[in-house]
Amino acid sequence: MTYSVVNEKINVLAVFKNGTIFPYVFSWQERKRKVNKVNLRYQERIGSAINYYFAIESDGFIGKIKYNNESMIWTLEEIWVE
């Protein structure tokens, strides 16, 4: 498997509960995808902002998405392809 950098803004439906973010559905390339599994989550502080990263799976789709708490923007960072 190799990965491809995407770095595109996406829309995400997420639940924010007890200080934890749970991405549920995202749309990319005019298609909605349900997040079946979050394999990894981590965060990175840049100045006063925090970037939250999620390695996700969605019906054969594998990728990494990011949420920035200051801009409130979600980004599809990269996708993994076979």
C-alpha positions in Angstrom: 0.0 0.0 0.0 1.1 3.5 -0.7 -0.4 6.8 0.3 -1.3 9.9 -1.7 -1.4 13.4 -0.2 -4.8 15.0 -0.8 -5.0 18.1 1.5 -8.6 19.0 0.6 -11.2 20.6 2.8 -14.1 18.3 3.6 -17.4 18.4 5.4 -17.6 16.1 8.5 -20.5 15.2 10.8 -18.9 14.6 14.1 -19.9 14.2 17.8 -18.0 16.1 20.4 -18.4 14.3 23.7 -16.6 14.6 27.0 -13.6 16.3 25.3 -13.3 13.6 22.6 -14.1 14.0 18.9 -15.8 11.2 17.1 -16.0 11.7 13.3 -19.1 9.9 12.0 -19.7 10.8 8.3 -17.6 12.8 5.8 -18.2 13.9 2.2 -15.5 14.0 -0.4 -15.7 14.1 -4.2 -19.5 14.5 -3.9 -19.8 11.2 -2.0 -20.8 10.7 1.6 -18.8 8.1 3.5 -19.6 6.6 6.9 -16.6 6.3 9.2 -16.6 2.6 10.1 -13.5 2.7 12.3 -10.9 5.1 13.8 -7.6 3.2 13.9 -5.6 6.0 15.4 -6.1 9.5 16.8 -3.5 12.0 17.9 -3.2 15.7 18.3 -0.6 18.4 17.5 -0.4 21.9 19.0 0.6 24.7 16.7 0.7 27.9 18.7 -2.7 28.3 20.3 -4.4 25.9 17.7 -4.7 22.2 18.1 -4.9 19.9 15.1 -6.7 16.6 15.7 -5.8 13.7 13.4 -7.8 10.6 12.7 -6.7 7.5 10.7 -10.0 6.2 9.4 -11.6 3.4 7.5 -14.8 3.6 5.5 -15.9 0.6 3.4 -12.5 -0.1 1.9 -11.5 3.6 2.0 -8.5 4.3 4.2 -7.4 7.8 5.0 -6.3 10.5 7.4 -8.5 13.4 8.3 -7.6 16.5 10.4 -9.7 18.9 12.4 -8.3 22.4 13.4 -10.0 23.7 16.5 -9.3 27.4 15.7 -10.4 27.5 12.1 -13.0 24.7 12.7 -12.0 23.3 9.3 -11.8 19.6 8.5 -9.2 18.4 5.9 -8.7 15.1 4.2 -4.9 14.9 4.5 -4.1 11.6 2.7 -5.5 8.4 1.4 -4.1 5.0 1.2 -4.3 3.0 -2.1 -3.3 -0.5 -3.0 
